[in-house]
Amino acid sequence: RTLAPQILSSCMPQNHGGLWEFPGGKVEEGESDQEALIREIKEELDVEIEVGKQLSSAIDGRIELCCYRARIVSGEINLREHSEKRWVALQELDSLPVPPADVPAVQALQAQL
């Protein structure tokens, strides 16, 4: 059985807009994108991941959002910074309210359908 790829989206608390975003964050000085994603996911979701190929890259103003295929290799998701998580199909991403900076990334991912 083949499973359709799903995207993890996490909801920011209401006091931060209650919008849905991709887990991850800023790349620190000296880090690769992949190293930053591993660190950020551990901090935000308390799981270890393996990062695969880059799926898309989109720029909105001064923010570049790179999306990567990743899989959880250990741990269970424990939300540390978000109020909710949801696994969604790629074509369902535009049904979630997202921050403006995430819109180009959602469009880039959906263009791959």
VEXKE-375955 format. One record per atom (N, C-alpha, C): atom name; chain; residue in one letter; x, y, z. Coordinates in pm, whole numbers, plus 50000, padded with zeros to 5 digits. Example, Ala and Ser with C-alpha at 12.3 -4.5 7.8 and 13.67 -1.06 7.14 Angstrom:
REM VEXKE-375955
<atom = N; mol = A; type = A; X = 51319; Y = 49431; Z = 50780>
<atom = CA; mol = A; type = A; X = 51230; Y = 49550; Z = 50780>
<atom = C; mol = A; type = A; X = 51320; Y = 49670; Z = 50780>
<atom = N; mol = A; type = S; X = 51285; Y = 49775; Z = 50708>
<atom = CA; mol = A; type = S; X = 51367; Y = 49894; Z = 50714>
<atom = C; mol = A; type = S; X = 51290; Y = 50003; Z = 50787>
***
This chain:
REM VEXKE-375955
<atom = N; mol = A; type = R; X = 50085; Y = 49881; Z = 50000>
<atom = CA; mol = A; type = R; X = 50000; Y = 50000; Z = 50000>
<atom = C; mol = A; type = R; X = 50089; Y = 50124; Z = 50000>
<atom = N; mol = A; type = T; X = 50061; Y = 50217; Z = 49914>
<atom = CA; mol = A; type = T; X = 50135; Y = 50341; Z = 49907>
<atom = C; mol = A; type = T; X = 50056; Y = 50451; Z = 49975>
<atom = N; mol = A; type = L; X = 50120; Y = 50522; Z = 50064>
<atom = CA; mol = A; type = L; X = 50054; Y = 50633; Z = 50134>
<atom = C; mol = A; type = L; X = 50087; Y = 50763; Z = 50065>
<atom = N; mol = A; type = A; X = 49986; Y = 50849; Z = 50053>
<atom = CA; mol = A; type = A; X = 50008; Y = 50981; Z = 49995>
<atom = C; mol = A; type = A; X = 50095; Y = 51062; Z = 50089>
<atom = N; mol = A; type = P; X = 50189; Y = 51138; Z = 50036>
<atom = CA; mol = A; type = P; X = 50272; Y = 51223; Z = 50123>
<atom = C; mol = A; type = P; X = 50185; Y = 51321; Z = 50200>
<atom = N; mol = A; type = Q; X = 50222; Y = 51345; Z = 50324>
<atom = CA; mol = A; type = Q; X = 50151; Y = 51440; Z = 50406>
<atom = C; mol = A; type = Q; X = 50247; Y = 51543; Z = 50461>
<atom = N; mol = A; type = I; X = 50194; Y = 51660; Z = 50488>
<atom = CA; mol = A; type = I; X = 50272; Y = 51772; Z = 50538>
<atom = C; mol = A; type = I; X = 50230; Y = 51796; Z = 50682>
<atom = N; mol = A; type = L; X = 50326; Y = 51814; Z = 50770>
<atom = CA; mol = A; type = L; X = 50296; Y = 51849; Z = 50908>
<atom = C; mol = A; type = L; X = 50283; Y = 52000; Z = 50917>
<atom = N; mol = A; type = S; X = 50171; Y = 52043; Z = 50971>
<atom = CA; mol = A; type = S; X = 50150; Y = 52185; Z = 50995>
<atom = C; mol = A; type = S; X = 50120; Y = 52201; Z = 51143>
<atom = N; mol = A; type = S; X = 50168; Y = 52307; Z = 51201>
<atom = CA; mol = A; type = S; X = 50144; Y = 52329; Z = 51343>
<atom = C; mol = A; type = S; X = 50082; Y = 52466; Z = 51363>
<atom = N; mol = A; type = C; X = 49992; Y = 52473; Z = 51458>
<atom = CA; mol = A; type = C; X = 49917; Y = 52595; Z = 51482>
<atom = C; mol = A; type = C; X = 49981; Y = 52675; Z = 51594>
<atom = N; mol = A; type = M; X = 50004; Y = 52803; Z = 51566>
<atom = CA; mol = A; type = M; X = 50058; Y = 52891; Z = 51669>
<atom = C; mol = A; type = M; X = 49948; Y = 52922; Z = 51770>
<atom = N; mol = A; type = P; X = 49983; Y = 52945; Z = 51895>
<atom = CA; mol = A; type = P; X = 49882; Y = 52981; Z = 51993>
<atom = C; mol = A; type = P; X = 49804; Y = 53105; Z = 51949>
<atom = N; mol = A; type = Q; X = 49681; Y = 53118; Z = 51999>
<atom = CA; mol = A; type = Q; X = 49594; Y = 53229; Z = 51961>
<atom = C; mol = A; type = Q; X = 49660; Y = 53365; Z = 51986>
<atom = N; mol = A; type = N; X = 49740; Y = 53375; Z = 52092>
<atom = CA; mol = A; type = N; X = 49804; Y = 53504; Z = 52119>
<atom = C; mol = A; type = N; X = 49913; Y = 53537; Z = 52017>
<atom = N; mol = A; type = H; X = 49942; Y = 53444; Z = 51926>
<atom = CA; mol = A; type = H; X = 50035; Y = 53469; Z = 51815>
<atom = C; mol = A; type = H; X = 49963; Y = 53455; Z = 51681>
<atom = N; mol = A; type = G; X = 49833; Y = 53474; Z = 51681>
<atom = CA; mol = A; type = G; X = 49757; Y = 53476; Z = 51557>
<atom = C; mol = A; type = G; X = 49680; Y = 53350; Z = 51524>
<atom = N; mol = A; type = G; X = 49712; Y = 53238; Z = 51589>
<atom = CA; mol = A; type = G; X = 49641; Y = 53113; Z = 51561>
<atom = C; mol = A; type = G; X = 49657; Y = 53064; Z = 51418>
<atom = N; mol = A; type = L; X = 49761; Y = 53108; Z = 51349>
<atom = CA; mol = A; type = L; X = 49783; Y = 53066; Z = 51211>
<atom = C; mol = A; type = L; X = 49861; Y = 52934; Z = 51207>
<atom = N; mol = A; type = W; X = 49849; Y = 52863; Z = 51097>
<atom = CA; mol = A; type = W; X = 49920; Y = 52738; Z = 51077>
<atom = C; mol = A; type = W; X = 50051; Y = 52766; Z = 51005>
<atom = N; mol = A; type = E; X = 50157; Y = 52699; Z = 51046>
<atom = CA; mol = A; type = E; X = 50287; Y = 52719; Z = 50984>
<atom = C; mol = A; type = E; X = 50360; Y = 52587; Z = 50971>
<atom = N; mol = A; type = F; X = 50464; Y = 52590; Z = 50890>
<atom = CA; mol = A; type = F; X = 50551; Y = 52473; Z = 50880>
<atom = C; mol = A; type = F; X = 50644; Y = 52473; Z = 51000>
<atom = N; mol = A; type = P; X = 50661; Y = 52359; Z = 51066>
<atom = CA; mol = A; type = P; X = 50760; Y = 52355; Z = 51175>
<atom = C; mol = A; type = P; X = 50899; Y = 52385; Z = 51120>
<atom = N; mol = A; type = G; X = 50981; Y = 52445; Z = 51200>
<atom = CA; mol = A; type = G; X = 51116; Y = 52482; Z = 51158>
<atom = C; mol = A; type = G; X = 51146; Y = 52623; Z = 51203>
<atom = N; mol = A; type = G; X = 51252; Y = 52680; Z = 51153>
<atom = CA; mol = A; type = G; X = 51286; Y = 52815; Z = 51195>
<atom = C; mol = A; type = G; X = 51410; Y = 52867; Z = 51128>
<atom = N; mol = A; type = K; X = 51471; Y = 52964; Z = 51192>
<atom = CA; mol = A; type = K; X = 51584; Y = 53035; Z = 51135>
<atom = C; mol = A; type = K; X = 51712; Y = 52952; Z = 51136>
<atom = N; mol = A; type = V; X = 51790; Y = 52971; Z = 51031>
<atom = CA; mol = A; type = V; X = 51922; Y = 52910; Z = 51022>
<atom = C; mol = A; type = V; X = 52019; Y = 52999; Z = 51098>
<atom = N; mol = A; type = E; X = 52089; Y = 52940; Z = 51194>
<atom = CA; mol = A; type = E; X = 52187; Y = 53014; Z = 51273>
<atom = C; mol = A; type = E; X = 52320; Y = 53021; Z = 51198>
<atom = N; mol = A; type = E; X = 52402; Y = 53116; Z = 51237>
<atom = CA; mol = A; type = E; X = 52536; Y = 53133; Z = 51178>
<atom = C; mol = A; type = E; X = 52612; Y = 53000; Z = 51183>
<atom = N; mol = A; type = G; X = 52665; Y = 52959; Z = 51069>
<atom = CA; mol = A; type = G; X = 52746; Y = 52838; Z = 51062>
<atom = C; mol = A; type = G; X = 52666; Y = 52709; Z = 51043>
<atom = N; mol = A; type = E; X = 52533; Y = 52717; Z = 51040>
<atom = CA; mol = A; type = E; X = 52449; Y = 52598; Z = 51022>
<atom = C; mol = A; type = E; X = 52410; Y = 52583; Z = 50875>
<atom = N; mol = A; type = S; X = 52392; Y = 52460; Z = 50833>
<atom = CA; mol = A; type = S; X = 52330; Y = 52435; Z = 50703>
<atom = C; mol = A; type = S; X = 52178; Y = 52438; Z = 50724>
<atom = N; mol = A; type = D; X = 52103; Y = 52446; Z = 50616>
<atom = CA; mol = A; type = D; X = 51957; Y = 52439; Z = 50627>
<atom = C; mol = A; type = D; X = 51915; Y = 52312; Z = 50700>
<atom = N; mol = A; type = Q; X = 51977; Y = 52202; Z = 50663>
<atom = CA; mol = A; type = Q; X = 51941; Y = 52072; Z = 50720>
<atom = C; mol = A; type = Q; X = 51971; Y = 52068; Z = 50870>
<atom = N; mol = A; type = E; X = 52086; Y = 52119; Z = 50911>
<atom = CA; mol = A; type = E; X = 52121; Y = 52121; Z = 51054>
<atom = C; mol = A; type = E; X = 52023; Y = 52208; Z = 51132>
<atom = N; mol = A; type = A; X = 51985; Y = 52321; Z = 51073>
<atom = CA; mol = A; type = A; X = 51889; Y = 52409; Z = 51139>
<atom = C; mol = A; type = A; X = 51754; Y = 52341; Z = 51154>
<atom = N; mol = A; type = L; X = 51711; Y = 52270; Z = 51051>
<atom = CA; mol = A; type = L; X = 51581; Y = 52202; Z = 51057>
<atom = C; mol = A; type = L; X = 51582; Y = 52094; Z = 51165>
<atom = N; mol = A; type = I; X = 51688; Y = 52018; Z = 51173>
<atom = CA; mol = A; type = I; X = 51700; Y = 51914; Z = 51276>
<atom = C; mol = A; type = I; X = 51692; Y = 51978; Z = 51415>
<atom = N; mol = A; type = R; X = 51766; Y = 52086; Z = 51436>
<atom = CA; mol = A; type = R; X = 51767; Y = 52154; Z = 51565>
<atom = C; mol = A; type = R; X = 51629; Y = 52213; Z = 51598>
<atom = N; mol = A; type = E; X = 51571; Y = 52283; Z = 51503>
<atom = CA; mol = A; type = E; X = 51442; Y = 52348; Z = 51526>
<atom = C; mol = A; type = E; X = 51330; Y = 52246; Z = 51554>
<atom = N; mol = A; type = I; X = 51329; Y = 52136; Z = 51482>
<atom = CA; mol = A; type = I; X = 51226; Y = 52034; Z = 51504>
<atom = C; mol = A; type = I; X = 51242; Y = 51972; Z = 51642>
<atom = N; mol = A; type = K; X = 51365; Y = 51950; Z = 51684>
<atom = CA; mol = A; type = K; X = 51389; Y = 51898; Z = 51819>
<atom = C; mol = A; type = K; X = 51337; Y = 51997; Z = 51923>
<atom = N; mol = A; type = E; X = 51365; Y = 52126; Z = 51902>
<atom = CA; mol = A; type = E; X = 51321; Y = 52229; Z = 51997>
<atom = C; mol = A; type = E; X = 51169; Y = 52244; Z = 51999>
<atom = N; mol = A; type = E; X = 51106; Y = 52242; Z = 51881>
<atom = CA; mol = A; type = E; X = 50962; Y = 52267; Z = 51871>
<atom = C; mol = A; type = E; X = 50876; Y = 52144; Z = 51896>
<atom = N; mol = A; type = L; X = 50922; Y = 52028; Z = 51849>
<atom = CA; mol = A; type = L; X = 50838; Y = 51908; Z = 51850>
<atom = C; mol = A; type = L; X = 50894; Y = 51791; Z = 51931>
<atom = N; mol = A; type = D; X = 51017; Y = 51805; Z = 51982>
<atom = CA; mol = A; type = D; X = 51079; Y = 51703; Z = 52066>
<atom = C; mol = A; type = D; X = 51098; Y = 51569; Z = 51996>
<atom = N; mol = A; type = V; X = 51127; Y = 51571; Z = 51866>
<atom = CA; mol = A; type = V; X = 51156; Y = 51449; Z = 51792>
<atom = C; mol = A; type = V; X = 51285; Y = 51466; Z = 51713>
<atom = N; mol = A; type = E; X = 51346; Y = 51353; Z = 51682>
<atom = CA; mol = A; type = E; X = 51465; Y = 51351; Z = 51597>
<atom = C; mol = A; type = E; X = 51417; Y = 51321; Z = 51455>
<atom = N; mol = A; type = I; X = 51471; Y = 51394; Z = 51358>
<atom = CA; mol = A; type = I; X = 51433; Y = 51371; Z = 51219>
<atom = C; mol = A; type = I; X = 51554; Y = 51343; Z = 51133>
<atom = N; mol = A; type = E; X = 51526; Y = 51285; Z = 51018>
<atom = CA; mol = A; type = E; X = 51623; Y = 51268; Z = 50912>
<atom = C; mol = A; type = E; X = 51575; Y = 51356; Z = 50797>
<atom = N; mol = A; type = V; X = 51660; Y = 51444; Z = 50749>
<atom = CA; mol = A; type = V; X = 51621; Y = 51537; Z = 50645>
<atom = C; mol = A; type = V; X = 51657; Y = 51480; Z = 50508>
<atom = N; mol = A; type = G; X = 51560; Y = 51483; Z = 50418>
<atom = CA; mol = A; type = G; X = 51579; Y = 51435; Z = 50282>
<atom = C; mol = A; type = G; X = 51599; Y = 51549; Z = 50184>
<atom = N; mol = A; type = K; X = 51550; Y = 51530; Z = 50063>
<atom = CA; mol = A; type = K; X = 51572; Y = 51629; Z = 49958>
<atom = C; mol = A; type = K; X = 51487; Y = 51754; Z = 49978>
<atom = N; mol = A; type = Q; X = 51538; Y = 51863; Z = 49924>
<atom = CA; mol = A; type = Q; X = 51464; Y = 51989; Z = 49928>
<atom = C; mol = A; type = Q; X = 51348; Y = 51979; Z = 49830>
<atom = N; mol = A; type = L; X = 51228; Y = 52018; Z = 49876>
<atom = CA; mol = A; type = L; X = 51109; Y = 52012; Z = 49792>
<atom = C; mol = A; type = L; X = 51079; Y = 52145; Z = 49724>
<atom = N; mol = A; type = S; X = 51104; Y = 52254; Z = 49793>
<atom = CA; mol = A; type = S; X = 51076; Y = 52384; Z = 49734>
<atom = C; mol = A; type = S; X = 51152; Y = 52491; Z = 49810>
<atom = N; mol = A; type = S; X = 51158; Y = 52607; Z = 49747>
<atom = CA; mol = A; type = S; X = 51216; Y = 52725; Z = 49809>
<atom = C; mol = A; type = S; X = 51135; Y = 52843; Z = 49758>
<atom = N; mol = A; type = A; X = 51092; Y = 52928; Z = 49850>
<atom = CA; mol = A; type = A; X = 51012; Y = 53044; Z = 49810>
<atom = C; mol = A; type = A; X = 51055; Y = 53164; Z = 49893>
<atom = N; mol = A; type = I; X = 51054; Y = 53280; Z = 49829>
<atom = CA; mol = A; type = I; X = 51096; Y = 53403; Z = 49897>
<atom = C; mol = A; type = I; X = 50978; Y = 53498; Z = 49905>
<atom = N; mol = A; type = D; X = 50957; Y = 53551; Z = 50024>
<atom = CA; mol = A; type = D; X = 50855; Y = 53653; Z = 50046>
<atom = C; mol = A; type = D; X = 50924; Y = 53769; Z = 50118>
<atom = N; mol = A; type = G; X = 50955; Y = 53872; Z = 50043>
<atom = CA; mol = A; type = G; X = 51027; Y = 53985; Z = 50104>
<atom = C; mol = A; type = G; X = 51165; Y = 53942; Z = 50147>
<atom = N; mol = A; type = R; X = 51191; Y = 53950; Z = 50276>
<atom = CA; mol = A; type = R; X = 51324; Y = 53916; Z = 50328>
<atom = C; mol = A; type = R; X = 51331; Y = 53773; Z = 50383>
<atom = N; mol = A; type = I; X = 51221; Y = 53697; Z = 50372>
<atom = CA; mol = A; type = I; X = 51217; Y = 53561; Z = 50425>
<atom = C; mol = A; type = I; X = 51224; Y = 53460; Z = 50312>
<atom = N; mol = A; type = E; X = 51323; Y = 53369; Z = 50320>
<atom = CA; mol = A; type = E; X = 51329; Y = 53257; Z = 50228>
<atom = C; mol = A; type = E; X = 51286; Y = 53133; Z = 50306>
<atom = N; mol = A; type = L; X = 51184; Y = 53066; Z = 50257>
<atom = CA; mol = A; type = L; X = 51133; Y = 52946; Z = 50323>
<atom = C; mol = A; type = L; X = 51164; Y = 52826; Z = 50235>
<atom = N; mol = A; type = C; X = 51251; Y = 52738; Z = 50285>
<atom = CA; mol = A; type = C; X = 51288; Y = 52617; Z = 50213>
<atom = C; mol = A; type = C; X = 51216; Y = 52499; Z = 50278>
<atom = N; mol = A; type = C; X = 51151; Y = 52418; Z = 50197>
<atom = CA; mol = A; type = C; X = 51079; Y = 52301; Z = 50247>
<atom = C; mol = A; type = C; X = 51155; Y = 52175; Z = 50208>
<atom = N; mol = A; type = Y; X = 51169; Y = 52086; Z = 50305>
<atom = CA; mol = A; type = Y; X = 51242; Y = 51962; Z = 50285>
<atom = C; mol = A; type = Y; X = 51155; Y = 51843; Z = 50320>
<atom = N; mol = A; type = R; X = 51181; Y = 51733; Z = 50251>
<atom = CA; mol = A; type = R; X = 51121; Y = 51606; Z = 50291>
<atom = C; mol = A; type = R; X = 51195; Y = 51563; Z = 50417>
<atom = N; mol = A; type = A; X = 51123; Y = 51515; Z = 50516>
<atom = CA; mol = A; type = A; X = 51186; Y = 51468; Z = 50639>
<atom = C; mol = A; type = A; X = 51102; Y = 51356; Z = 50699>
<atom = N; mol = A; type = R; X = 51166; Y = 51275; Z = 50781>
<atom = CA; mol = A; type = R; X = 51091; Y = 51170; Z = 50850>
<atom = C; mol = A; type = R; X = 51138; Y = 51164; Z = 50993>
<atom = N; mol = A; type = I; X = 51045; Y = 51130; Z = 51079>
<atom = CA; mol = A; type = I; X = 51076; Y = 51115; Z = 51221>
<atom = C; mol = A; type = I; X = 51150; Y = 50984; Z = 51239>
<atom = N; mol = A; type = V; X = 51267; Y = 50990; Z = 51304>
<atom = CA; mol = A; type = V; X = 51344; Y = 50867; Z = 51327>
<atom = C; mol = A; type = V; X = 51339; Y = 50823; Z = 51473>
<atom = N; mol = A; type = S; X = 51305; Y = 50916; Z = 51564>
<atom = CA; mol = A; type = S; X = 51286; Y = 50874; Z = 51703>
<atom = C; mol = A; type = S; X = 51202; Y = 50978; Z = 51777>
<atom = N; mol = A; type = G; X = 51126; Y = 50925; Z = 51872>
<atom = CA; mol = A; type = G; X = 51044; Y = 51010; Z = 51957>
<atom = C; mol = A; type = G; X = 50901; Y = 51021; Z = 51908>
<atom = N; mol = A; type = E; X = 50818; Y = 51078; Z = 51992>
<atom = CA; mol = A; type = E; X = 50679; Y = 51107; Z = 51962>
<atom = C; mol = A; type = E; X = 50663; Y = 51258; Z = 51967>
<atom = N; mol = A; type = I; X = 50583; Y = 51313; Z = 51877>
<atom = CA; mol = A; type = I; X = 50565; Y = 51458; Z = 51873>
<atom = C; mol = A; type = I; X = 50508; Y = 51508; Z = 52005>
<atom = N; mol = A; type = N; X = 50578; Y = 51604; Z = 52062>
<atom = CA; mol = A; type = N; X = 50537; Y = 51672; Z = 52185>
<atom = C; mol = A; type = N; X = 50543; Y = 51821; Z = 52153>
<atom = N; mol = A; type = L; X = 50427; Y = 51885; Z = 52141>
<atom = CA; mol = A; type = L; X = 50424; Y = 52027; Z = 52103>
<atom = C; mol = A; type = L; X = 50480; Y = 52112; Z = 52216>
<atom = N; mol = A; type = R; X = 50588; Y = 52183; Z = 52187>
<atom = CA; mol = A; type = R; X = 50651; Y = 52269; Z = 52287>
<atom = C; mol = A; type = R; X = 50619; Y = 52416; Z = 52264>
<atom = N; mol = A; type = E; X = 50590; Y = 52454; Z = 52140>
<atom = CA; mol = A; type = E; X = 50566; Y = 52595; Z = 52107>
<atom = C; mol = A; type = E; X = 50433; Y = 52619; Z = 52038>
<atom = N; mol = A; type = H; X = 50365; Y = 52514; Z = 51998>
<atom = CA; mol = A; type = H; X = 50242; Y = 52526; Z = 51921>
<atom = C; mol = A; type = H; X = 50124; Y = 52469; Z = 52000>
<atom = N; mol = A; type = S; X = 50004; Y = 52510; Z = 51961>
<atom = CA; mol = A; type = S; X = 49885; Y = 52465; Z = 52032>
<atom = C; mol = A; type = S; X = 49821; Y = 52341; Z = 51971>
<atom = N; mol = A; type = E; X = 49855; Y = 52310; Z = 51846>
<atom = CA; mol = A; type = E; X = 49792; Y = 52199; Z = 51776>
<atom = C; mol = A; type = E; X = 49881; Y = 52157; Z = 51660>
<atom = N; mol = A; type = K; X = 49868; Y = 52031; Z = 51619>
<atom = CA; mol = A; type = K; X = 49938; Y = 51982; Z = 51500>
<atom = C; mol = A; type = K; X = 49837; Y = 51911; Z = 51412>
<atom = N; mol = A; type = R; X = 49867; Y = 51907; Z = 51285>
<atom = CA; mol = A; type = R; X = 49779; Y = 51839; Z = 51191>
<atom = C; mol = A; type = R; X = 49860; Y = 51790; Z = 51073>
<atom = N; mol = A; type = W; X = 49838; Y = 51663; Z = 51034>
<atom = CA; mol = A; type = W; X = 49896; Y = 51610; Z = 50913>
<atom = C; mol = A; type = W; X = 49795; Y = 51635; Z = 50802>
<atom = N; mol = A; type = V; X = 49836; Y = 51700; Z = 50696>
<atom = CA; mol = A; type = V; X = 49745; Y = 51732; Z = 50586>
<atom = C; mol = A; type = V; X = 49805; Y = 51691; Z = 50453>
<atom = N; mol = A; type = A; X = 49717; Y = 51657; Z = 50359>
<atom = CA; mol = A; type = A; X = 49760; Y = 51627; Z = 50224>
<atom = C; mol = A; type = A; X = 49803; Y = 51757; Z = 50157>
<atom = N; mol = A; type = L; X = 49893; Y = 51748; Z = 50063>
<atom = CA; mol = A; type = L; X = 49946; Y = 51865; Z = 49995>
<atom = C; mol = A; type = L; X = 49835; Y = 51953; Z = 49937>
<atom = N; mol = A; type = Q; X = 49734; Y = 51890; Z = 49876>
<atom = CA; mol = A; type = Q; X = 49627; Y = 51968; Z = 49814>
<atom = C; mol = A; type = Q; X = 49536; Y = 52035; Z = 49917>
<atom = N; mol = A; type = E; X = 49546; Y = 51999; Z = 50044>
<atom = CA; mol = A; type = E; X = 49464; Y = 52059; Z = 50149>
<atom = C; mol = A; type = E; X = 49533; Y = 52177; Z = 50218>
<atom = N; mol = A; type = L; X = 49659; Y = 52201; Z = 50187>
<atom = CA; mol = A; type = L; X = 49734; Y = 52307; Z = 50256>
<atom = C; mol = A; type = L; X = 49667; Y = 52443; Z = 50247>
<atom = N; mol = A; type = D; X = 49609; Y = 52475; Z = 50132>
<atom = CA; mol = A; type = D; X = 49551; Y = 52608; Z = 50117>
<atom = C; mol = A; type = D; X = 49421; Y = 52625; Z = 50194>
<atom = N; mol = A; type = S; X = 49373; Y = 52520; Z = 50260>
<atom = CA; mol = A; type = S; X = 49252; Y = 52532; Z = 50343>
<atom = C; mol = A; type = S; X = 49287; Y = 52582; Z = 50483>
<atom = N; mol = A; type = L; X = 49416; Y = 52589; Z = 50515>
<atom = CA; mol = A; type = L; X = 49459; Y = 52635; Z = 50647>
<atom = C; mol = A; type = L; X = 49506; Y = 52780; Z = 50639>
<atom = N; mol = A; type = P; X = 49467; Y = 52864; Z = 50735>
<atom = CA; mol = A; type = P; X = 49519; Y = 53001; Z = 50736>
<atom = C; mol = A; type = P; X = 49666; Y = 53000; Z = 50776>
<atom = N; mol = A; type = V; X = 49750; Y = 53057; Z = 50690>
<atom = CA; mol = A; type = V; X = 49895; Y = 53057; Z = 50714>
<atom = C; mol = A; type = V; X = 49948; Y = 53200; Z = 50717>
<atom = N; mol = A; type = P; X = 50064; Y = 53220; Z = 50780>
<atom = CA; mol = A; type = P; X = 50126; Y = 53354; Z = 50777>
<atom = C; mol = A; type = P; X = 50157; Y = 53393; Z = 50632>
<atom = N; mol = A; type = P; X = 50155; Y = 53522; Z = 50602>
<atom = CA; mol = A; type = P; X = 50184; Y = 53567; Z = 50465>
<atom = C; mol = A; type = P; X = 50316; Y = 53513; Z = 50409>
<atom = N; mol = A; type = A; X = 50417; Y = 53502; Z = 50492>
<atom = CA; mol = A; type = A; X = 50547; Y = 53454; Z = 50445>
<atom = C; mol = A; type = A; X = 50543; Y = 53308; Z = 50400>
<atom = N; mol = A; type = D; X = 50443; Y = 53231; Z = 50446>
<atom = CA; mol = A; type = D; X = 50433; Y = 53090; Z = 50408>
<atom = C; mol = A; type = D; X = 50356; Y = 53069; Z = 50278>
<atom = N; mol = A; type = V; X = 50280; Y = 53169; Z = 50233>
<atom = CA; mol = A; type = V; X = 50196; Y = 53153; Z = 50114>
<atom = C; mol = A; type = V; X = 50277; Y = 53114; Z = 49991>
<atom = N; mol = A; type = P; X = 50391; Y = 53180; Z = 49960>
<atom = CA; mol = A; type = P; X = 50468; Y = 53137; Z = 49841>
<atom = C; mol = A; type = P; X = 50517; Y = 52991; Z = 49852>
<atom = N; mol = A; type = A; X = 50550; Y = 52946; Z = 49972>
<atom = CA; mol = A; type = A; X = 50595; Y = 52808; Z = 49990>
<atom = C; mol = A; type = A; X = 50480; Y = 52710; Z = 49965>
<atom = N; mol = A; type = V; X = 50361; Y = 52742; Z = 50016>
<atom = CA; mol = A; type = V; X = 50244; Y = 52658; Z = 49992>
<atom = C; mol = A; type = V; X = 50218; Y = 52650; Z = 49842>
<atom = N; mol = A; type = Q; X = 50224; Y = 52763; Z = 49772>
<atom = CA; mol = A; type = Q; X = 50200; Y = 52764; Z = 49628>
<atom = C; mol = A; type = Q; X = 50307; Y = 52685; Z = 49554>
<atom = N; mol = A; type = A; X = 50433; Y = 52695; Z = 49595>
<atom = CA; mol = A; type = A; X = 50541; Y = 52621; Z = 49531>
<atom = C; mol = A; type = A; X = 50523; Y = 52471; Z = 49550>
<atom = N; mol = A; type = L; X = 50484; Y = 52430; Z = 49670>
<atom = CA; mol = A; type = L; X = 50461; Y = 52289; Z = 49696>
<atom = C; mol = A; type = L; X = 50344; Y = 52237; Z = 49613>
<atom = N; mol = A; type = Q; X = 50235; Y = 52313; Z = 49608>
<atom = CA; mol = A; type = Q; X = 50117; Y = 52269; Z = 49535>
<atom = C; mol = A; type = Q; X = 50141; Y = 52267; Z = 49385>
<atom = N; mol = A; type = A; X = 50232; Y = 52348; Z = 49336>
<atom = CA; mol = A; type = A; X = 50264; Y = 52349; Z = 49193>
<atom = C; mol = A; type = A; X = 50327; Y = 52216; Z = 49151>
<atom = N; mol = A; type = Q; X = 50374; Y = 52138; Z = 49246>
<atom = CA; mol = A; type = Q; X = 50437; Y = 52010; Z = 49217>
<atom = C; mol = A; type = Q; X = 50335; Y = 51898; Z = 49200>
<atom = N; mol = A; type = L; X = 50207; Y = 51926; Z = 49229>
<atom = CA; mol = A; type = L; X = 50102; Y = 51823; Z = 49217>
<atom = C; mol = A; type = L; X = 50087; Y = 51776; Z = 49075>
***
